């Protein structure tokens, strides 16, 4: 009977160690590198050059207008490349 308790305790300690190891290693194994600003491809966010349901890039929190008003496109903190102020994508977030 004493042997059963030792075996049970040993099994419990081994399993606890395995669970603790899994808890510690899971974030390391599933960690993805941070996205760089403006590095997401337009196609991934279904970018289009026209507004959708009244929502457009010019009203988005991630949109940065061009330095001068005579330039037609601005930039985005999420989408790479030039962005039409009248455009829209899935990352839209109202200011």
Buried (B, 14 or more C-beta within 10 A) or exposed (E): EEEEEEEEEEEEEEEEEEEEEEEEEEEEEEEEEEEEEBEBEBEEBEBBBEBEEEBBBBBBEBBEBBEEEEEEBBBBBBBBEBBBBBBBBEBBEEE
